[in-house]
Amino acid sequence: LNNVKKDEIDFEIAWYRYIEDKYRWLFILNLENLIWVALLLVLFLGMYLIRYRNKKILEKWEYEEQIYGFDNPHYSSDYLDFPNEKE
């Protein structure tokens, strides 16, 4: 750094400008930005997976309702009665 004749802060600023002008990928070097981007990706992925899971559960419930539902003439609610209620 003595050969450059700049203190560390000026050197770092110049280095960031050089990387930004030369390679256009400075945002990757800023860990704070990368953490926020990764956090947003995880958040959106989680939201998508929860919606997908809930959709599958609703489809399963609708299927079960068609088979075991109250509209089914073969449906018996006897198994829903508790043993103490029949006494």
Biopython code that builds the backbone (N, CA, C, O; Angstrom):
import numpy as np
from Bio.PDB.StructureBuilder import StructureBuilder

atoms = [
    (1, "LEU", "N", (0.812, -1.192, 0.000)),
    (1, "LEU", "CA", (0.000, 0.000, 0.000)),
    (1, "LEU", "C", (0.857, 1.259, 0.000)),
    (1, "LEU", "O", (0.406, 2.317, -0.438)),
    (2, "ASN", "N", (2.062, 1.154, 0.478)),
    (2, "ASN", "CA", (2.935, 2.327, 0.478)),
    (2, "ASN", "C", (3.295, 2.739, -0.940)),
    (2, "ASN", "O", (3.478, 3.925, -1.214)),
    (3, "ASN", "N", (3.399, 1.772, -1.843)),
    (3, "ASN", "CA", (3.728, 2.091, -3.226)),
    (3, "ASN", "C", (2.585, 2.826, -3.921)),
    (3, "ASN", "O", (2.826, 3.614, -4.836)),
    (4, "VAL", "N", (1.394, 2.590, -3.516)),
    (4, "VAL", "CA", (0.239, 3.223, -4.123)),
    (4, "VAL", "C", (0.088, 4.653, -3.618)),
    (4, "VAL", "O", (-0.513, 5.491, -4.289)),
    (5, "LYS", "N", (0.625, 4.927, -2.455)),
    (5, "LYS", "CA", (0.589, 6.247, -1.815)),
    (5, "LYS", "C", (-0.841, 6.696, -1.509)),
    (5, "LYS", "O", (-1.184, 7.869, -1.657)),
    (6, "LYS", "N", (-1.650, 5.753, -1.087)),
    (6, "LYS", "CA", (-3.014, 6.043, -0.658)),
    (6, "LYS", "C", (-3.258, 5.266, 0.628)),
    (6, "LYS", "O", (-2.658, 4.218, 0.865)),
    (7, "ASP", "N", (-4.125, 5.788, 1.427)),
    (7, "ASP", "CA", (-4.456, 5.012, 2.613)),
    (7, "ASP", "C", (-5.422, 3.891, 2.222)),
    (7, "ASP", "O", (-5.855, 3.820, 1.072)),
    (8, "GLU", "N", (-5.753, 3.032, 3.156)),
    (8, "GLU", "CA", (-6.539, 1.834, 2.862)),
    (8, "GLU", "C", (-7.935, 2.161, 2.347)),
    (8, "GLU", "O", (-8.430, 1.486, 1.445)),
    (9, "ILE", "N", (-8.566, 3.168, 2.894)),
    (9, "ILE", "CA", (-9.928, 3.508, 2.471)),
    (9, "ILE", "C", (-9.947, 3.991, 1.025)),
    (9, "ILE", "O", (-10.804, 3.577, 0.245)),
    (10, "ASP", "N", (-9.009, 4.861, 0.663)),
    (10, "ASP", "CA", (-8.949, 5.332, -0.724)),
    (10, "ASP", "C", (-8.639, 4.187, -1.679)),
    (10, "ASP", "O", (-9.183, 4.118, -2.781)),
    (11, "PHE", "N", (-7.763, 3.295, -1.246)),
    (11, "PHE", "CA", (-7.430, 2.142, -2.077)),
    (11, "PHE", "C", (-8.665, 1.264, -2.289)),
    (11, "PHE", "O", (-8.918, 0.807, -3.404)),
    (12, "GLU", "N", (-9.432, 1.029, -1.220)),
    (12, "GLU", "CA", (-10.621, 0.193, -1.336)),
    (12, "GLU", "C", (-11.667, 0.841, -2.239)),
    (12, "GLU", "O", (-12.296, 0.156, -3.046)),
    (13, "ILE", "N", (-11.856, 2.141, -2.113)),
    (13, "ILE", "CA", (-12.809, 2.849, -2.976)),
    (13, "ILE", "C", (-12.380, 2.751, -4.437)),
    (13, "ILE", "O", (-13.203, 2.493, -5.315)),
    (14, "ALA", "N", (-11.112, 2.956, -4.689)),
    (14, "ALA", "CA", (-10.606, 2.860, -6.061)),
    (14, "ALA", "C", (-10.748, 1.439, -6.593)),
    (14, "ALA", "O", (-11.075, 1.235, -7.762)),
    (15, "TRP", "N", (-10.501, 0.465, -5.733)),
    (15, "TRP", "CA", (-10.614, -0.934, -6.142)),
    (15, "TRP", "C", (-12.062, -1.275, -6.484)),
    (15, "TRP", "O", (-12.314, -1.938, -7.491)),
    (16, "TYR", "N", (-13.022, -0.833, -5.661)),
    (16, "TYR", "CA", (-14.438, -1.061, -5.943)),
    (16, "TYR", "C", (-14.841, -0.416, -7.267)),
    (16, "TYR", "O", (-15.561, -1.024, -8.060)),
    (17, "ARG", "N", (-14.390, 0.785, -7.505)),
    (17, "ARG", "CA", (-14.717, 1.458, -8.772)),
    (17, "ARG", "C", (-14.141, 0.697, -9.964)),
    (17, "ARG", "O", (-14.799, 0.541, -10.992)),
    (18, "TYR", "N", (-12.910, 0.230, -9.812)),
    (18, "TYR", "CA", (-12.272, -0.528, -10.884)),
    (18, "TYR", "C", (-13.054, -1.812, -11.168)),
    (18, "TYR", "O", (-13.330, -2.120, -12.328)),
    (19, "ILE", "N", (-13.412, -2.559, -10.127)),
    (19, "ILE", "CA", (-14.164, -3.806, -10.305)),
    (19, "ILE", "C", (-15.533, -3.513, -10.921)),
    (19, "ILE", "O", (-15.983, -4.236, -11.810)),
    (20, "GLU", "N", (-16.189, -2.460, -10.452)),
    (20, "GLU", "CA", (-17.506, -2.115, -10.974)),
    (20, "GLU", "C", (-17.441, -1.730, -12.453)),
    (20, "GLU", "O", (-18.299, -2.134, -13.239)),
    (21, "ASP", "N", (-16.436, -0.960, -12.828)),
    (21, "ASP", "CA", (-16.304, -0.548, -14.225)),
    (21, "ASP", "C", (-15.856, -1.693, -15.122)),
    (21, "ASP", "O", (-16.309, -1.816, -16.260)),
    (22, "LYS", "N", (-14.977, -2.516, -14.610)),
    (22, "LYS", "CA", (-14.375, -3.561, -15.431)),
    (22, "LYS", "C", (-15.272, -4.795, -15.575)),
    (22, "LYS", "O", (-15.422, -5.321, -16.678)),
    (23, "TYR", "N", (-15.864, -5.256, -14.482)),
    (23, "TYR", "CA", (-16.541, -6.556, -14.493)),
    (23, "TYR", "C", (-18.050, -6.501, -14.276)),
    (23, "TYR", "O", (-18.737, -7.468, -14.609)),
    (24, "ARG", "N", (-18.585, -5.435, -13.744)),
    (24, "ARG", "CA", (-20.020, -5.272, -13.514)),
    (24, "ARG", "C", (-20.608, -6.321, -12.573)),
    (24, "ARG", "O", (-21.808, -6.587, -12.648)),
    (25, "TRP", "N", (-19.831, -6.914, -11.711)),
    (25, "TRP", "CA", (-20.352, -7.880, -10.748)),
    (25, "TRP", "C", (-19.959, -7.517, -9.322)),
    (25, "TRP", "O", (-19.733, -8.396, -8.491)),
    (26, "LEU", "N", (-19.882, -6.252, -9.051)),
    (26, "LEU", "CA", (-19.520, -5.781, -7.718)),
    (26, "LEU", "C", (-20.554, -6.186, -6.669)),
    (26, "LEU", "O", (-20.201, -6.411, -5.512)),
    (27, "PHE", "N", (-21.824, -6.280, -7.058)),
    (27, "PHE", "CA", (-22.859, -6.615, -6.082)),
    (27, "PHE", "C", (-22.607, -7.980, -5.446)),
    (27, "PHE", "O", (-23.040, -8.221, -4.319)),
    (28, "ILE", "N", (-21.915, -8.875, -6.150)),
    (28, "ILE", "CA", (-21.603, -10.184, -5.579)),
    (28, "ILE", "C", (-20.588, -10.051, -4.450)),
    (28, "ILE", "O", (-20.619, -10.809, -3.480)),
    (29, "LEU", "N", (-19.704, -9.095, -4.585)),
    (29, "LEU", "CA", (-18.683, -8.913, -3.560)),
    (29, "LEU", "C", (-19.232, -8.266, -2.296)),
    (29, "LEU", "O", (-18.653, -8.416, -1.220)),
    (30, "ASN", "N", (-20.322, -7.563, -2.414)),
    (30, "ASN", "CA", (-20.947, -6.966, -1.237)),
    (30, "ASN", "C", (-21.803, -8.023, -0.556)),
    (30, "ASN", "O", (-22.901, -8.331, -1.021)),
    (31, "LEU", "N", (-21.316, -8.566, 0.516)),
    (31, "LEU", "CA", (-21.988, -9.665, 1.198)),
    (31, "LEU", "C", (-23.379, -9.276, 1.685)),
    (31, "LEU", "O", (-24.289, -10.104, 1.686)),
    (32, "GLU", "N", (-23.547, -8.031, 2.096)),
    (32, "GLU", "CA", (-24.857, -7.607, 2.582)),
    (32, "GLU", "C", (-25.912, -7.752, 1.489)),
    (32, "GLU", "O", (-27.015, -8.235, 1.747)),
    (33, "ASN", "N", (-25.579, -7.339, 0.285)),
    (33, "ASN", "CA", (-26.531, -7.453, -0.825)),
    (33, "ASN", "C", (-26.828, -8.909, -1.142)),
    (33, "ASN", "O", (-27.974, -9.270, -1.406)),
    (34, "LEU", "N", (-25.810, -9.734, -1.116)),
    (34, "LEU", "CA", (-25.991, -11.146, -1.417)),
    (34, "LEU", "C", (-26.878, -11.815, -0.376)),
    (34, "LEU", "O", (-27.702, -12.664, -0.717)),
    (35, "ILE", "N", (-26.719, -11.443, 0.877)),
    (35, "ILE", "CA", (-27.553, -12.015, 1.935)),
    (35, "ILE", "C", (-29.017, -11.637, 1.723)),
    (35, "ILE", "O", (-29.898, -12.484, 1.868)),
    (36, "TRP", "N", (-29.288, -10.375, 1.383)),
    (36, "TRP", "CA", (-30.670, -9.951, 1.167)),
    (36, "TRP", "C", (-31.289, -10.647, -0.042)),
    (36, "TRP", "O", (-32.454, -11.044, -0.005)),
    (37, "VAL", "N", (-30.513, -10.795, -1.109)),
    (37, "VAL", "CA", (-31.028, -11.482, -2.298)),
    (37, "VAL", "C", (-31.323, -12.942, -1.966)),
    (37, "VAL", "O", (-32.370, -13.466, -2.345)),
    (38, "ALA", "N", (-30.410, -13.596, -1.263)),
    (38, "ALA", "CA", (-30.621, -14.994, -0.881)),
    (38, "ALA", "C", (-31.825, -15.128, 0.045)),
    (38, "ALA", "O", (-32.601, -16.076, -0.078)),
    (39, "LEU", "N", (-31.983, -14.193, 0.962)),
    (39, "LEU", "CA", (-33.119, -14.227, 1.878)),
    (39, "LEU", "C", (-34.442, -14.087, 1.118)),
    (39, "LEU", "O", (-35.411, -14.782, 1.422)),
    (40, "LEU", "N", (-34.476, -13.198, 0.143)),
    (40, "LEU", "CA", (-35.687, -13.045, -0.665)),
    (40, "LEU", "C", (-35.989, -14.309, -1.471)),
    (40, "LEU", "O", (-37.144, -14.721, -1.583)),
    (41, "LEU", "N", (-34.950, -14.916, -2.028)),
    (41, "LEU", "CA", (-35.159, -16.155, -2.780)),
    (41, "LEU", "C", (-35.706, -17.260, -1.885)),
    (41, "LEU", "O", (-36.616, -17.988, -2.282)),
    (42, "VAL", "N", (-35.160, -17.387, -0.690)),
    (42, "VAL", "CA", (-35.647, -18.399, 0.255)),
    (42, "VAL", "C", (-37.092, -18.100, 0.651)),
    (42, "VAL", "O", (-37.907, -19.015, 0.764)),
    (43, "LEU", "N", (-37.405, -16.835, 0.859)),
    (43, "LEU", "CA", (-38.766, -16.446, 1.225)),
    (43, "LEU", "C", (-39.756, -16.810, 0.119)),
    (43, "LEU", "O", (-40.800, -17.404, 0.390)),
    (44, "PHE", "N", (-39.435, -16.460, -1.112)),
    (44, "PHE", "CA", (-40.341, -16.770, -2.225)),
    (44, "PHE", "C", (-40.442, -18.276, -2.462)),
    (44, "PHE", "O", (-41.519, -18.780, -2.781)),
    (45, "LEU", "N", (-39.345, -18.985, -2.310)),
    (45, "LEU", "CA", (-39.391, -20.439, -2.452)),
    (45, "LEU", "C", (-40.269, -21.052, -1.370)),
    (45, "LEU", "O", (-41.057, -21.956, -1.647)),
    (46, "GLY", "N", (-40.138, -20.570, -0.149)),
    (46, "GLY", "CA", (-40.974, -21.061, 0.945)),
    (46, "GLY", "C", (-42.446, -20.790, 0.711)),
    (46, "GLY", "O", (-43.288, -21.652, 0.959)),
    (47, "MET", "N", (-42.761, -19.591, 0.232)),
    (47, "MET", "CA", (-44.158, -19.261, -0.060)),
    (47, "MET", "C", (-44.713, -20.170, -1.153)),
    (47, "MET", "O", (-45.851, -20.631, -1.058)),
    (48, "TYR", "N", (-43.923, -20.428, -2.179)),
    (48, "TYR", "CA", (-44.368, -21.304, -3.264)),
    (48, "TYR", "C", (-44.598, -22.724, -2.752)),
    (48, "TYR", "O", (-45.606, -23.348, -3.082)),
    (49, "LEU", "N", (-43.662, -23.236, -1.945)),
    (49, "LEU", "CA", (-43.798, -24.603, -1.443)),
    (49, "LEU", "C", (-44.998, -24.746, -0.511)),
    (49, "LEU", "O", (-45.678, -25.771, -0.533)),
    (50, "ILE", "N", (-45.261, -23.738, 0.300)),
    (50, "ILE", "CA", (-46.421, -23.790, 1.190)),
    (50, "ILE", "C", (-47.713, -23.772, 0.379)),
    (50, "ILE", "O", (-48.640, -24.525, 0.676)),
    (51, "ARG", "N", (-47.780, -22.921, -0.640)),
    (51, "ARG", "CA", (-48.973, -22.896, -1.492)),
    (51, "ARG", "C", (-49.164, -24.224, -2.212)),
    (51, "ARG", "O", (-50.289, -24.711, -2.324)),
    (52, "TYR", "N", (-48.078, -24.813, -2.698)),
    (52, "TYR", "CA", (-48.156, -26.098, -3.398)),
    (52, "TYR", "C", (-48.646, -27.186, -2.444)),
    (52, "TYR", "O", (-49.505, -27.994, -2.800)),
    (53, "ARG", "N", (-48.091, -27.201, -1.225)),
    (53, "ARG", "CA", (-48.495, -28.200, -0.233)),
    (53, "ARG", "C", (-49.972, -28.032, 0.124)),
    (53, "ARG", "O", (-50.709, -29.015, 0.192)),
    (54, "ASN", "N", (-50.402, -26.799, 0.352)),
    (54, "ASN", "CA", (-51.801, -26.558, 0.707)),
    (54, "ASN", "C", (-52.744, -26.942, -0.428)),
    (54, "ASN", "O", (-53.838, -27.453, -0.187)),
    (55, "LYS", "N", (-52.320, -26.695, -1.661)),
    (55, "LYS", "CA", (-53.142, -27.077, -2.807)),
    (55, "LYS", "C", (-53.307, -28.593, -2.866)),
    (55, "LYS", "O", (-54.401, -29.093, -3.128)),
    (56, "LYS", "N", (-52.223, -29.321, -2.623)),
    (56, "LYS", "CA", (-52.295, -30.783, -2.638)),
    (56, "LYS", "C", (-53.180, -31.299, -1.503)),
    (56, "LYS", "O", (-53.926, -32.259, -1.689)),
    (57, "ILE", "N", (-53.102, -30.670, -0.335)),
    (57, "ILE", "CA", (-53.941, -31.085, 0.791)),
    (57, "ILE", "C", (-55.414, -30.851, 0.467)),
    (57, "ILE", "O", (-56.253, -31.706, 0.750)),
    (58, "LEU", "N", (-55.734, -29.700, -0.123)),
    (58, "LEU", "CA", (-57.126, -29.429, -0.495)),
    (58, "LEU", "C", (-57.632, -30.415, -1.541)),
    (58, "LEU", "O", (-58.779, -30.857, -1.475)),
    (59, "GLU", "N", (-56.787, -30.758, -2.499)),
    (59, "GLU", "CA", (-57.182, -31.750, -3.502)),
    (59, "GLU", "C", (-57.441, -33.097, -2.847)),
    (59, "GLU", "O", (-58.387, -33.795, -3.211)),
    (60, "LYS", "N", (-56.610, -33.463, -1.885)),
    (60, "LYS", "CA", (-56.790, -34.731, -1.176)),
    (60, "LYS", "C", (-58.088, -34.705, -0.380)),
    (60, "LYS", "O", (-58.831, -35.686, -0.373)),
    (61, "TRP", "N", (-58.365, -33.592, 0.289)),
    (61, "TRP", "CA", (-59.602, -33.476, 1.061)),
    (61, "TRP", "C", (-60.825, -33.548, 0.161)),
    (61, "TRP", "O", (-61.817, -34.182, 0.521)),
    (62, "GLU", "N", (-60.771, -32.912, -0.996)),
    (62, "GLU", "CA", (-61.899, -32.966, -1.924)),
    (62, "GLU", "C", (-62.120, -34.385, -2.430)),
    (62, "GLU", "O", (-63.259, -34.831, -2.569)),
    (63, "TYR", "N", (-61.037, -35.088, -2.702)),
    (63, "TYR", "CA", (-61.145, -36.479, -3.144)),
    (63, "TYR", "C", (-61.756, -37.338, -2.038)),
    (63, "TYR", "O", (-62.653, -38.143, -2.290)),
    (64, "GLU", "N", (-61.260, -37.159, -0.808)),
    (64, "GLU", "CA", (-61.798, -37.931, 0.309)),
    (64, "GLU", "C", (-63.261, -37.577, 0.566)),
    (64, "GLU", "O", (-64.051, -38.446, 0.935)),
    (65, "GLU", "N", (-63.623, -36.327, 0.376)),
    (65, "GLU", "CA", (-65.008, -35.914, 0.578)),
    (65, "GLU", "C", (-65.918, -36.558, -0.458)),
    (65, "GLU", "O", (-67.061, -36.902, -0.155)),
    (66, "GLN", "N", (-65.418, -36.721, -1.676)),
    (66, "GLN", "CA", (-66.212, -37.387, -2.708)),
    (66, "GLN", "C", (-66.433, -38.848, -2.349)),
    (66, "GLN", "O", (-67.511, -39.396, -2.577)),
    (67, "ILE", "N", (-65.408, -39.476, -1.786)),
    (67, "ILE", "CA", (-65.512, -40.900, -1.465)),
    (67, "ILE", "C", (-66.237, -41.121, -0.143)),
    (67, "ILE", "O", (-67.162, -41.930, -0.071)),
    (68, "TYR", "N", (-65.823, -40.409, 0.903)),
    (68, "TYR", "CA", (-66.355, -40.638, 2.242)),
    (68, "TYR", "C", (-67.310, -39.543, 2.695)),
    (68, "TYR", "O", (-67.728, -39.519, 3.853)),
    (69, "GLY", "N", (-67.651, -38.651, 1.800)),
    (69, "GLY", "CA", (-68.427, -37.470, 2.175)),
    (69, "GLY", "C", (-69.835, -37.791, 2.632)),
    (69, "GLY", "O", (-70.295, -38.926, 2.510)),
    (70, "PHE", "N", (-70.518, -36.787, 3.160)),
    (70, "PHE", "CA", (-71.869, -36.959, 3.666)),
    (70, "PHE", "C", (-72.865, -37.191, 2.538)),
    (70, "PHE", "O", (-73.964, -37.684, 2.792)),
    (71, "ASP", "N", (-72.516, -36.853, 1.306)),
    (71, "ASP", "CA", (-73.417, -37.078, 0.172)),
    (71, "ASP", "C", (-73.444, -38.559, -0.214)),
    (71, "ASP", "O", (-74.385, -39.022, -0.859)),
    (72, "ASN", "N", (-72.426, -39.281, 0.177)),
    (72, "ASN", "CA", (-72.297, -40.675, -0.209)),
    (72, "ASN", "C", (-73.369, -41.499, 0.509)),
    (72, "ASN", "O", (-73.439, -41.463, 1.738)),
    (73, "PRO", "N", (-74.200, -42.236, -0.221)),
    (73, "PRO", "CA", (-75.249, -43.027, 0.438)),
    (73, "PRO", "C", (-74.681, -44.173, 1.274)),
    (73, "PRO", "O", (-75.365, -44.684, 2.161)),
    (74, "HIS", "N", (-73.454, -44.578, 1.005)),
    (74, "HIS", "CA", (-72.842, -45.672, 1.757)),
    (74, "HIS", "C", (-72.100, -45.164, 2.987)),
    (74, "HIS", "O", (-71.461, -45.940, 3.699)),
    (75, "TYR", "N", (-72.184, -43.888, 3.228)),
    (75, "TYR", "CA", (-71.472, -43.285, 4.352)),
    (75, "TYR", "C", (-72.211, -43.599, 5.643)),
    (75, "TYR", "O", (-73.434, -43.476, 5.720)),
    (76, "SER", "N", (-71.466, -43.998, 6.638)),
    (76, "SER", "CA", (-72.050, -44.262, 7.945)),
    (76, "SER", "C", (-71.321, -43.423, 8.973)),
    (76, "SER", "O", (-70.092, -43.439, 9.042)),
    (77, "SER", "N", (-72.070, -42.700, 9.762)),
    (77, "SER", "CA", (-71.439, -41.855, 10.772)),
    (77, "SER", "C", (-71.315, -42.572, 12.105)),
    (77, "SER", "O", (-71.006, -41.940, 13.115)),
    (78, "ASP", "N", (-71.550, -43.881, 12.128)),
    (78, "ASP", "CA", (-71.463, -44.627, 13.383)),
    (78, "ASP", "C", (-70.068, -44.571, 13.977)),
    (78, "ASP", "O", (-69.913, -44.533, 15.198)),
    (79, "TYR", "N", (-69.071, -44.567, 13.141)),
    (79, "TYR", "CA", (-67.711, -44.570, 13.670)),
    (79, "TYR", "C", (-67.337, -43.230, 14.296)),
    (79, "TYR", "O", (-66.316, -43.127, 14.976)),
    (80, "LEU", "N", (-68.158, -42.203, 14.071)),
    (80, "LEU", "CA", (-67.892, -40.906, 14.676)),
    (80, "LEU", "C", (-68.440, -40.817, 16.096)),
    (80, "LEU", "O", (-68.022, -39.949, 16.862)),
    (81, "ASP", "N", (-69.364, -41.695, 16.459)),
    (81, "ASP", "CA", (-69.939, -41.661, 17.803)),
    (81, "ASP", "C", (-68.918, -42.155, 18.811)),
    (81, "ASP", "O", (-68.196, -43.122, 18.567)),
    (82, "PHE", "N", (-68.869, -41.484, 19.932)),
    (82, "PHE", "CA", (-67.959, -41.894, 20.992)),
    (82, "PHE", "C", (-68.618, -43.001, 21.808)),
    (82, "PHE", "O", (-69.842, -43.016, 21.940)),
    (83, "PRO", "N", (-67.842, -43.916, 22.351)),
    (83, "PRO", "CA", (-68.423, -45.046, 23.104)),
    (83, "PRO", "C", (-69.279, -44.586, 24.287)),
    (83, "PRO", "O", (-70.272, -45.242, 24.603)),
    (84, "ASN", "N", (-68.930, -43.494, 24.941)),
    (84, "ASN", "CA", (-69.673, -43.041, 26.113)),
    (84, "ASN", "C", (-71.056, -42.508, 25.740)),
    (84, "ASN", "O", (-71.960, -42.509, 26.576)),
    (85, "GLU", "N", (-71.232, -42.060, 24.518)),
    (85, "GLU", "CA", (-72.513, -41.500, 24.109)),
    (85, "GLU", "C", (-73.563, -42.583, 23.886)),
    (85, "GLU", "O", (-74.755, -42.293, 23.986)),
    (86, "LYS", "N", (-73.168, -43.820, 23.589)),
    (86, "LYS", "CA", (-74.111, -44.896, 23.294)),
    (86, "LYS", "C", (-74.665, -45.533, 24.560)),
    (86, "LYS", "O", (-75.623, -46.302, 24.487)),
    (87, "GLU", "N", (-74.101, -45.242, 25.686)),
    (87, "GLU", "CA", (-74.552, -45.864, 26.935)),
    (87, "GLU", "C", (-75.824, -45.271, 27.451)),
    (87, "GLU", "O", (-76.323, -45.693, 28.494)),
]
sb = StructureBuilder()
sb.init_structure("model")
sb.init_model(0)
sb.init_chain("A")
sb.init_seg("    ")
for serial, (resi, resn, name, xyz) in enumerate(atoms, 1):
    if name == "N":
        sb.init_residue(resn, " ", resi, " ")
    sb.init_atom(name, np.array(xyz, "f"), 0.0, 1.0, " ", f" {name:<3s}", serial, name[0])
structure = sb.get_structure()
